[in-house]
Amino acid sequence: MACGFRRSIACQLSRVLDLPPEYLIKSISAVPISRKEEVADFQLSVDSLLENNNDHSRPDIQLQTMRLAEKLKCDTVVSEISTGPGTVNFKINRELLTKTVLQEVIEDGSKYGLKSELFSGLPQKKIVVEFSSPNVAKKFHVGHLRSTIIGNFIANLKEALGHQVTRINYLGDWGMQFGLLGTGFQLFGYEEKLQSNPLQHLFEVYVQVNKEAADDKNVAKSAHEFFQRLELGDRQALALWQKFRDLSIEEYGRIYKRLGVHFDEYSGESFYCEKSQEVLKLLDSKGLLQKTIKGTAVVDLSGSGDPSSICTVMRSDGTSLYATRDLAAAIDRMDKYNFDKMIYVTDKGQKKHFQQVFQMLQIMGYDWAERCQHVPFGVVQGMKTRRGDVTFLEDVLNEIRLRMLQNMASVKTTRELENPQETAERVGLAALIIQDFRGFLLSDYQFSWDRVFQSRGDTGVFLQYTHARLHSLEETFGCGYLNDFNTACLQEPQSVSILQHLLRFDEVLYRSAQDLQPRHIVSYLLTLSHLAAVAHKTLHIKNSPPEVAGARLHLFRAVRSVLANGMTLLGITPVCRM
């Protein structure tokens, strides 16, 4: 596939340029599909080869490009060589392109694109991904949806590349809110309600106790005392806290199952109360801990008293804070997993927090702090249900499933589905994920119910529809055809465009692996679906000669396979009927 063709081109270039092929491979890129029917398959950017050359008086790039092209020859792989602005273009032998790409897509299956030359020599690493991390005893808010699906995508991608990935859900299960909740439950809680609808009841209790604490200092004082009791290990307080935690995790488990997300470890801030005291001792022993007039303990990261660089690590009553617990968690994970990389997936509002945590780890003497990375994301606006109330994720998932079922009910084939609820859920989730992943993760975006469900255009519904339609083709015609095929039957412009696009899949995966942005894969899959839609209208299988029908079926099968691979990486389960 692309890697074999790239290597072949790189070998010829290496002889002319006297550079090792490995040095050249990443400068040879597959050409994106354009509307022009005849376009090269690969191009070499001559400028990229000269980037390391500091000679500012270097000759004209175009002249160098022409000279280089003149020294190259066509062979069994390359059928045409031409030049563009600063590029040498290579057209691959059409029959070889067809045979190689289709064979590799079918043979490599879910590994297609990942065996590429672009990933060769990639060291296998131990990677920890911390994501989702909702707050225990609070309903799963849509604010945590982005962390969940982005973290899941990053973990999927890293696993696909052969790394050893540990997925951690670091629950917000400690802190002053549990003082409020413990006091609130003692005042307003009902055991029956807690058992029948735990998170809804705890949410109601939390809202009520916050109102009371604002008006009544005694309630606020009781909450403070309850949290102190927790930190001191009081049995009664801990038993109530444990019940809240267990019930919450059980509820979250149902939602994660619906999202198709799993974790290797559920940890939480509560695990690091004692260890955060060790962190404070270590900071103190290094002379980094400073006491304020209010009795809190801070670390001055600027060393010059700059208020914006001061991080509070202990309250005046000696209890730990979010930052202290994050330091303890990072140190503990290094001991446990000996990771090569640890990725935190949270909203961009926590950017400064993680900068400070990583900086504190450095000054504490942990040089592995540079292996820690924060992947920030923007905010979703407007994701409200029809009732327009506080938007909990479960409400959004239910709404999506309901609307999807209504959309599908208007299509005759829906009645034949074995499990329309499950199909609606999967298509709806695809709609949600594609809308979220189309832009830069750091960007805020406006959620639109109308746009999310369009079956035409660049949506998750369109991807699922394309996959289902191609699956249906295989079911209808596949039996007698999928053994061998004649490459000469796939030389129409529509076939060539698809083959050229399939050629680029490894490059798209490589780009996403570099910057952890899913948008490259989303854009690629949407283009692939549009190309398939055009081909489906013109490259008929029914009533075509057997040889032609078989070749076309191979092409459509390859499209469906790559579509499924890309969707699975994004966290979408492809549907076979809808």
C-alpha positions as CSV (number, residue, x, y, z in Angstrom):
1,M,0.0,0.0,0.0
2,A,1.1,3.6,0.6
3,C,4.1,2.5,2.6
4,G,5.3,0.1,-0.1
5,F,4.9,2.8,-2.8
6,R,6.6,5.4,-0.6
7,R,9.5,3.2,0.1
8,S,9.9,2.4,-3.6
9,I,9.9,6.2,-4.5
10,A,12.3,6.9,-1.5
11,C,14.8,4.2,-2.7
12,Q,15.0,5.8,-6.1
13,L,15.3,9.3,-4.6
14,S,18.0,8.1,-2.2
15,R,20.2,7.0,-5.0
16,V,19.9,10.5,-6.7
17,L,20.1,12.6,-3.5
18,D,22.6,10.4,-1.6
19,L,20.3,10.4,1.4
20,P,19.0,7.3,3.3
21,P,15.5,6.2,2.3
22,E,14.3,6.5,5.9
23,Y,15.1,10.2,5.8
24,L,13.0,10.7,2.7
25,I,9.9,8.6,3.5
26,K,8.1,11.3,5.6
27,S,8.7,13.9,2.9
28,I,6.7,11.9,0.4
29,S,3.0,12.5,0.9
30,A,-0.1,11.0,-0.7
31,V,-1.9,13.7,-2.7
32,P,-5.4,14.5,-1.4
33,I,-8.3,13.9,-3.7
34,S,-9.1,16.8,-5.9
35,R,-11.9,17.4,-8.4
36,K,-9.5,16.9,-11.3
37,E,-9.7,13.4,-12.5
38,E,-6.1,12.9,-13.3
39,V,-3.9,13.8,-10.4
40,A,-0.6,12.3,-9.1
41,D,-0.7,9.8,-6.3
42,F,2.3,11.0,-4.3
43,Q,4.4,14.1,-4.2
44,L,7.8,15.1,-2.7
45,S,8.1,18.6,-1.3
46,V,11.5,19.7,-2.3
47,D,11.4,22.6,0.2
48,S,11.0,20.1,3.1
49,L,14.2,18.4,2.1
50,L,16.0,21.8,2.3
51,E,14.5,22.9,5.6
52,N,17.6,21.8,7.5
53,N,19.8,23.7,5.0
54,N,20.7,27.0,6.5
55,D,22.2,28.4,3.3
56,H,19.9,31.3,2.6
57,S,21.5,31.9,-0.8
58,R,20.3,28.4,-2.0
59,P,19.3,28.3,-5.7
60,D,15.7,28.8,-6.8
61,I,13.5,25.9,-5.5
62,Q,11.7,25.4,-8.8
63,L,15.0,25.0,-10.6
64,Q,16.1,22.4,-8.1
65,T,12.7,20.7,-8.5
66,M,13.1,20.5,-12.3
67,R,16.6,19.2,-12.0
68,L,15.7,16.5,-9.5
69,A,12.7,15.3,-11.7
70,E,15.0,15.0,-14.7
71,K,17.3,12.6,-12.9
72,L,14.4,10.3,-11.9
73,K,13.1,7.5,-14.1
74,C,9.7,5.7,-14.4
75,D,9.8,2.0,-13.4
76,T,7.4,-0.9,-12.7
77,V,5.9,1.1,-9.8
78,V,6.0,4.7,-11.0
79,S,4.3,5.3,-14.4
80,E,4.7,9.1,-14.6
81,I,6.9,11.8,-13.0
82,S,6.0,15.5,-13.3
83,T,6.6,18.7,-11.4
84,G,4.4,21.1,-9.6
85,P,5.2,24.3,-7.6
86,G,8.1,23.1,-5.5
87,T,7.0,19.4,-5.8
88,V,8.0,16.3,-7.7
89,N,4.8,14.3,-8.5
90,F,4.6,10.5,-8.9
91,K,1.8,8.6,-10.6
92,I,1.6,4.9,-9.6
93,N,1.0,2.2,-12.2
94,R,-2.8,2.0,-12.2
95,E,-3.1,-1.8,-12.2
96,L,-0.5,-2.1,-9.5
97,L,-2.2,0.6,-7.4
98,T,-5.6,-1.2,-7.7
99,K,-4.2,-4.7,-6.8
100,T,-2.0,-3.6,-4.0
101,V,-4.4,-1.3,-2.2
102,L,-7.4,-3.7,-2.3
103,Q,-5.3,-6.7,-1.3
104,E,-3.8,-4.9,1.6
105,V,-7.1,-3.5,2.9
106,I,-8.7,-7.0,2.9
107,E,-5.6,-8.9,4.2
108,D,-4.7,-6.4,6.9
109,G,-8.3,-5.9,8.2
110,S,-8.4,-3.8,11.3
111,K,-4.6,-3.2,11.0
112,Y,-4.8,-1.5,7.6
113,G,-2.8,1.7,7.7
114,L,-1.1,0.8,11.0
115,K,1.5,-1.4,9.4
116,S,2.7,1.6,7.3
117,E,6.3,2.6,6.9
118,L,5.3,5.8,8.6
119,F,5.0,3.9,11.9
120,S,8.1,1.6,11.5
121,G,10.6,1.8,14.3
122,L,7.9,3.2,16.6
123,P,8.9,2.2,20.1
124,Q,6.2,0.5,22.1
125,K,5.4,2.6,25.2
126,K,3.5,2.4,28.5
127,I,0.8,5.1,28.3
128,V,-1.6,6.2,31.0
129,V,-4.7,8.1,29.9
130,E,-6.8,9.8,32.6
131,F,-10.2,10.8,31.3
132,S,-13.9,11.3,32.1
133,S,-13.5,11.8,35.9
134,P,-17.0,12.8,36.9
135,N,-17.7,14.0,40.5
136,V,-19.1,11.2,42.7
137,A,-22.7,11.8,44.0
138,K,-23.5,14.1,41.2
139,K,-25.3,13.1,38.0
140,F,-23.1,12.7,35.0
141,H,-23.2,16.1,33.4
142,V,-22.7,16.7,29.7
143,G,-19.6,18.7,30.7
144,H,-17.9,15.3,31.2
145,L,-19.0,13.9,27.8
146,R,-16.1,15.6,25.9
147,S,-13.5,14.3,28.3
148,T,-15.0,10.8,28.0
149,I,-15.1,10.5,24.2
150,I,-11.8,12.4,23.6
151,G,-10.0,10.2,26.2
152,N,-11.5,7.1,24.7
153,F,-10.4,8.1,21.2
154,I,-6.8,8.8,22.4
155,A,-6.7,5.5,24.3
156,N,-8.1,3.6,21.2
157,L,-5.5,5.2,18.9
158,K,-2.6,4.5,21.2
159,E,-3.7,0.9,21.6
160,A,-4.1,0.5,17.8
161,L,-0.5,1.6,17.4
162,G,0.6,-1.2,19.7
163,H,1.2,0.8,22.9
164,Q,0.3,-0.6,26.4
165,V,-2.5,1.7,27.5
166,T,-4.0,2.0,31.0
167,R,-7.3,3.9,31.1
168,I,-7.9,5.6,34.4
169,N,-11.1,7.2,35.6
170,Y,-10.0,9.6,38.4
171,L,-13.2,10.3,40.2
172,G,-13.9,13.5,42.1
173,D,-14.7,11.6,45.3
174,W,-13.2,13.8,48.0
175,G,-13.2,17.4,49.1
176,M,-15.5,19.9,50.8
177,Q,-18.5,18.9,48.7
178,F,-18.7,15.7,50.7
179,G,-18.8,17.7,53.9
180,L,-21.9,19.4,52.4
181,L,-23.4,16.2,51.1
182,G,-22.8,14.2,54.3
183,T,-24.5,17.0,56.3
184,G,-27.2,17.4,53.7
185,F,-28.1,13.8,53.7
186,Q,-28.3,13.7,57.5
187,L,-30.7,16.7,57.3
188,F,-32.8,16.0,54.1
189,G,-31.9,12.5,52.9
190,Y,-34.1,9.4,52.5
191,E,-32.7,5.9,52.3
192,E,-35.5,4.7,50.0
193,K,-34.9,7.5,47.5
194,L,-31.2,6.9,47.6
195,Q,-31.6,3.2,46.7
196,S,-34.2,3.8,43.9
197,N,-32.6,6.8,42.2
198,P,-29.3,7.5,43.9
199,L,-27.8,10.3,41.8
200,Q,-31.0,12.2,41.3
201,H,-31.6,12.1,45.1
202,L,-28.1,13.1,46.0
203,F,-28.3,16.0,43.4
204,E,-31.5,17.2,45.1
205,V,-29.9,17.0,48.6
206,Y,-26.8,18.8,47.3
207,V,-28.8,21.7,45.9
208,Q,-30.9,22.0,49.1
209,V,-27.9,21.9,51.5
210,N,-26.1,24.6,49.4
211,K,-29.0,26.9,49.8
212,E,-29.2,26.2,53.5
213,A,-25.4,26.7,54.0
214,A,-25.6,30.1,52.3
215,D,-28.2,31.3,54.8
216,D,-27.2,29.4,57.9
217,K,-23.6,29.4,59.2
218,N,-24.3,26.4,61.4
219,V,-25.0,24.2,58.3
220,A,-21.7,25.4,56.7
221,K,-19.9,24.7,60.0
222,S,-21.4,21.2,60.2
223,A,-20.3,20.5,56.6
224,H,-16.8,21.6,57.4
225,E,-16.7,19.3,60.5
226,F,-18.1,16.4,58.4
227,F,-15.2,16.7,55.9
228,Q,-12.7,16.9,58.7
229,R,-14.1,13.7,60.2
230,L,-13.7,12.1,56.8
231,E,-10.0,13.2,56.6
232,L,-9.4,11.9,60.1
233,G,-11.0,8.5,59.1
234,D,-14.2,8.6,61.2
235,R,-16.0,5.3,60.6
236,Q,-19.5,6.6,60.4
237,A,-18.7,9.4,58.1
238,L,-16.6,7.1,55.9
239,A,-19.4,4.5,55.7
240,L,-21.8,7.1,54.4
241,W,-19.2,8.4,51.9
242,Q,-18.5,4.8,50.7
243,K,-22.2,4.2,50.1
244,F,-22.4,7.4,48.0
245,R,-19.3,6.4,46.0
246,D,-20.4,2.8,45.3
247,L,-23.9,3.8,44.2
248,S,-22.4,6.5,41.9
249,I,-20.0,4.2,40.2
250,E,-22.8,1.7,39.6
251,E,-24.8,4.4,37.9
252,Y,-21.9,5.7,35.8
253,G,-21.2,2.1,34.7
254,R,-24.5,2.0,32.9
255,I,-23.7,5.2,31.1
256,Y,-20.2,4.1,30.1
257,K,-21.7,0.9,28.7
258,R,-24.0,3.0,26.5
259,L,-21.1,5.0,25.3
260,G,-19.0,1.9,24.6
261,V,-16.3,3.1,27.0
262,H,-14.3,1.0,29.5
263,F,-11.7,1.7,32.2
264,D,-8.8,-0.4,33.5
265,E,-8.9,1.4,36.8
266,Y,-11.3,3.5,38.9
267,S,-9.3,5.6,41.2
268,G,-10.1,8.9,42.9
269,E,-8.9,11.8,45.0
270,S,-9.9,9.8,48.1
271,F,-7.0,7.3,47.4
272,Y,-4.5,10.1,47.9
273,C,-5.5,11.7,51.2
274,E,-2.7,10.1,53.2
275,K,-0.2,10.2,50.4
276,S,-0.9,14.0,49.9
277,Q,0.5,14.4,53.5
278,E,3.7,12.8,52.3
279,V,3.8,15.2,49.4
280,L,3.5,18.2,51.8
281,K,6.4,16.7,53.9
282,L,8.5,16.4,50.8
283,L,7.8,19.9,49.7
284,D,8.6,21.2,53.2
285,S,11.9,19.2,53.3
286,K,13.0,20.9,50.1
287,G,12.2,24.3,51.5
288,L,9.4,24.9,49.0
289,L,6.5,25.1,51.4
290,Q,5.5,28.6,52.7
291,K,2.8,29.4,55.3
292,T,0.5,32.3,54.8
293,I,-1.0,34.7,57.4
294,K,-4.3,32.8,57.0
295,G,-2.5,29.5,57.9
296,T,-2.7,27.9,54.4
297,A,0.4,26.4,52.8
298,V,1.5,27.5,49.4
299,V,4.3,26.9,46.8
300,D,5.7,29.9,45.0
301,L,6.6,28.6,41.5
302,S,8.1,31.9,40.4
303,G,10.5,32.2,43.3
304,S,9.8,35.9,43.4
305,G,6.4,36.2,45.0
306,D,4.4,36.6,41.7
307,P,0.8,36.1,42.8
308,S,-0.1,34.3,39.5
309,S,2.5,31.7,40.2
310,I,1.5,30.8,43.7
311,C,-0.2,27.4,44.2
312,T,-2.1,26.6,47.4
313,V,-1.4,23.0,48.5
314,M,-3.0,22.9,52.0
315,R,-5.9,24.5,53.8
316,S,-5.5,26.2,57.1
317,D,-7.0,23.2,58.9
318,G,-4.4,20.9,57.4
319,T,-6.8,19.2,54.9
320,S,-5.5,18.5,51.4
321,L,-6.5,20.2,48.1
322,Y,-7.0,19.2,44.5
323,A,-3.4,20.1,43.5
324,T,-1.9,18.1,46.4
325,R,-3.9,15.0,45.6
326,D,-2.9,15.3,41.9
327,L,0.8,15.4,42.8
328,A,0.3,12.3,45.0
329,A,-1.6,10.5,42.2
330,A,1.1,11.3,39.6
331,I,3.9,10.0,41.9
332,D,1.9,6.9,42.8
333,R,1.1,6.1,39.1
334,M,4.8,6.4,38.2
335,D,5.6,3.8,40.9
336,K,2.8,1.6,39.8
337,Y,3.0,1.8,36.0
338,N,6.5,3.2,35.2
339,F,4.8,5.1,32.3
340,D,6.5,6.6,29.3
341,K,3.7,9.1,28.9
342,M,0.7,10.2,31.0
343,I,-2.1,12.1,29.3
344,Y,-4.7,14.1,31.2
345,V,-7.9,14.9,29.2
346,T,-9.8,17.8,30.8
347,D,-11.3,21.1,29.8
348,K,-9.1,24.1,29.0
349,G,-10.1,25.8,32.2
350,Q,-7.6,23.5,34.0
351,K,-4.7,24.4,31.9
352,K,-3.0,26.5,34.6
353,H,-3.7,23.8,37.2
354,F,-1.8,21.2,35.2
355,Q,1.1,23.6,34.3
356,Q,1.5,24.1,38.1
357,V,1.3,20.4,38.9
358,F,3.9,19.5,36.3
359,Q,6.1,22.4,37.4
360,M,5.9,21.3,41.1
361,L,6.8,17.7,40.2
362,Q,9.9,19.1,38.4
363,I,11.1,21.2,41.3
364,M,10.4,18.2,43.7
365,G,13.1,16.4,41.6
366,Y,10.9,14.2,39.4
367,D,12.4,14.6,36.0
368,W,9.7,12.3,34.5
369,A,7.3,15.3,34.9
370,E,8.1,16.1,31.3
371,R,6.4,12.9,30.2
372,C,3.1,14.3,31.5
373,Q,0.8,16.0,29.0
374,H,-2.5,17.9,29.4
375,V,-4.8,17.6,26.4
376,P,-7.3,20.5,26.8
377,F,-10.6,20.9,25.1
378,G,-13.2,23.7,24.7
379,V,-16.8,23.9,26.0
380,V,-20.0,22.6,24.3
381,Q,-22.8,25.2,24.3
382,G,-26.5,24.6,23.8
383,M,-26.7,20.9,24.6
384,K,-30.1,21.2,26.3
385,T,-33.0,18.7,26.1
386,R,-36.5,19.6,25.1
387,R,-37.4,20.3,28.8
388,G,-34.6,22.8,28.8
389,D,-33.5,21.9,32.3
390,V,-30.0,21.1,33.7
391,T,-28.5,18.9,31.0
392,F,-27.4,15.5,32.3
393,L,-25.7,13.1,29.9
394,E,-28.3,10.4,30.3
395,D,-31.0,12.8,29.3
396,V,-29.1,13.7,26.2
397,L,-28.5,10.0,25.3
398,N,-32.2,9.3,25.8
399,E,-33.2,12.3,23.7
400,I,-30.8,11.2,20.9
401,R,-32.1,7.7,20.9
402,L,-35.7,8.9,20.8
403,R,-35.1,11.3,17.9
404,M,-33.1,8.7,16.0
405,L,-35.9,6.2,16.4
406,Q,-38.4,8.8,15.1
407,N,-36.1,9.5,12.1
408,M,-35.7,5.8,11.4
409,A,-39.4,5.1,11.7
410,S,-40.0,7.2,8.6
411,V,-37.8,4.8,6.6
412,K,-39.5,1.6,5.5
413,T,-36.6,-0.7,6.3
414,T,-36.5,0.1,10.0
415,R,-39.3,-2.4,10.7
416,E,-36.9,-5.2,9.7
417,L,-34.3,-4.3,12.4
418,E,-33.9,-6.9,15.1
419,N,-33.1,-4.2,17.7
420,P,-34.1,-0.7,16.6
421,Q,-33.4,0.7,20.1
422,E,-29.7,-0.4,19.9
423,T,-29.3,0.8,16.3
424,A,-30.8,4.2,17.2
425,E,-28.4,4.5,20.1
426,R,-25.4,3.6,18.0
427,V,-26.4,6.0,15.1
428,G,-27.2,8.7,17.6
429,L,-23.9,8.3,19.4
430,A,-22.1,8.5,16.0
431,A,-24.0,11.7,15.3
432,L,-22.8,13.1,18.6
433,I,-19.2,12.1,18.3
434,I,-18.8,13.3,14.7
435,Q,-20.3,16.7,15.5
436,D,-17.9,17.0,18.5
437,F,-14.8,15.8,16.6
438,R,-15.1,17.8,13.4
439,G,-13.2,20.8,14.6
440,F,-10.1,21.5,16.8
441,L,-10.6,20.0,20.3
442,L,-9.6,23.3,21.9
443,S,-12.5,25.2,20.2
444,D,-15.8,25.8,21.9
445,Y,-18.7,24.8,19.7
446,Q,-22.4,25.3,19.5
447,F,-24.3,22.0,19.7
448,S,-27.2,21.8,17.2
449,W,-29.9,19.1,17.4
450,D,-30.9,19.8,13.8
451,R,-27.5,19.5,12.3
452,V,-26.6,16.4,14.3
453,F,-29.3,14.3,12.7
454,Q,-28.9,15.2,9.1
455,S,-28.5,12.1,7.0
456,R,-26.9,14.0,4.1
457,G,-23.9,16.2,4.6
458,D,-21.0,15.8,7.0
459,T,-22.6,13.9,9.9
460,G,-22.2,10.7,11.9
461,V,-25.6,9.6,10.6
462,F,-24.2,9.8,7.0
463,L,-21.2,7.7,8.0
464,Q,-23.4,5.0,9.6
465,Y,-25.8,5.1,6.6
466,T,-22.9,4.6,4.2
467,H,-21.5,1.7,6.2
468,A,-24.9,0.0,6.4
469,R,-25.5,0.5,2.7
470,L,-22.2,-1.0,1.7
471,H,-22.8,-3.9,4.1
472,S,-26.1,-4.5,2.4
473,L,-24.3,-4.7,-1.0
474,E,-22.1,-7.5,0.3
475,E,-25.0,-9.4,1.8
476,T,-26.9,-9.1,-1.5
477,F,-24.2,-9.9,-4.0
478,G,-21.2,-11.1,-2.0
479,C,-21.4,-14.9,-2.0
480,G,-20.0,-15.8,-5.4
481,Y,-17.8,-12.7,-6.1
482,L,-15.3,-12.1,-3.3
483,N,-12.6,-14.6,-4.3
484,D,-10.5,-12.8,-7.0
485,F,-10.9,-9.7,-9.1
486,N,-9.6,-8.2,-12.4
487,T,-7.8,-4.9,-11.8
488,A,-8.5,-3.8,-15.4
489,C,-12.2,-3.5,-14.3
490,L,-11.5,-0.7,-11.9
491,Q,-10.0,2.0,-14.0
492,E,-13.0,4.4,-14.1
493,P,-12.3,7.9,-12.5
494,Q,-14.7,7.0,-9.5
495,S,-12.7,3.8,-8.8
496,V,-9.4,5.5,-9.0
497,S,-10.5,8.4,-6.7
498,I,-11.5,5.9,-4.0
499,L,-8.2,3.9,-4.4
500,Q,-6.2,7.1,-4.1
501,H,-8.1,8.1,-1.0
502,L,-7.6,4.6,0.6
503,L,-3.9,5.1,-0.1
504,R,-3.9,8.1,2.3
505,F,-5.3,6.3,5.4
506,D,-1.9,5.7,7.0
507,E,-1.0,9.3,6.6
508,V,-4.2,10.5,8.3
509,L,-3.6,8.1,11.2
510,Y,0.0,9.3,11.5
511,R,-1.2,12.9,11.7
512,S,-3.8,12.1,14.4
513,A,-1.1,10.2,16.3
514,Q,1.2,13.2,16.2
515,D,-1.3,15.9,17.5
516,L,-4.0,13.7,19.1
517,Q,-6.7,15.5,17.1
518,P,-9.5,13.2,15.8
519,R,-10.6,15.8,13.1
520,H,-8.1,14.4,10.6
521,I,-9.8,11.0,10.7
522,V,-13.3,12.5,10.7
523,S,-12.6,14.6,7.6
524,Y,-11.0,11.5,5.9
525,L,-14.0,9.3,6.6
526,L,-16.5,11.9,5.5
527,T,-14.7,12.3,2.1
528,L,-14.5,8.5,1.8
529,S,-18.3,8.3,2.3
530,H,-19.0,11.0,-0.3
531,L,-16.7,9.2,-2.8
532,A,-18.5,5.9,-2.1
533,A,-21.9,7.6,-2.5
534,V,-20.9,8.9,-6.0
535,A,-19.4,5.5,-7.0
536,H,-22.5,3.7,-5.7
537,K,-24.7,5.7,-8.2
538,T,-22.5,5.0,-11.2
539,L,-20.6,1.7,-10.6
540,H,-23.5,-0.7,-10.6
541,I,-23.1,-4.3,-9.5
542,K,-26.6,-5.6,-10.5
543,N,-26.8,-6.5,-14.3
544,S,-23.0,-6.0,-14.7
545,P,-20.8,-8.7,-16.2
546,P,-19.6,-11.1,-13.4
547,E,-16.0,-9.9,-13.7
548,V,-16.9,-6.2,-13.4
549,A,-19.4,-6.9,-10.6
550,G,-16.8,-8.8,-8.7
551,A,-14.1,-6.1,-9.0
552,R,-16.6,-3.4,-7.9
553,L,-17.7,-5.4,-5.0
554,H,-14.1,-5.7,-3.9
555,L,-13.8,-2.0,-4.1
556,F,-16.9,-1.3,-2.0
557,R,-15.9,-4.0,0.5
558,A,-12.5,-2.2,1.0
559,V,-14.3,1.1,1.5
560,R,-16.6,-0.4,4.2
561,S,-13.6,-2.0,5.9
562,V,-11.7,1.2,6.2
563,L,-14.8,3.1,7.2
564,A,-15.4,0.6,10.0
565,N,-11.7,0.9,11.1
566,G,-11.8,4.7,11.3
567,M,-15.2,4.8,13.1
568,T,-14.1,2.2,15.7
569,L,-11.0,4.3,16.5
570,L,-13.2,7.3,17.0
571,G,-15.3,5.3,19.5
572,I,-18.2,4.6,17.1
573,T,-19.7,1.1,16.7
574,P,-20.6,0.7,13.0
575,V,-24.1,-0.5,12.2
576,C,-24.9,-3.0,9.5
577,R,-28.5,-2.1,9.0
578,M,-30.5,1.1,9.6
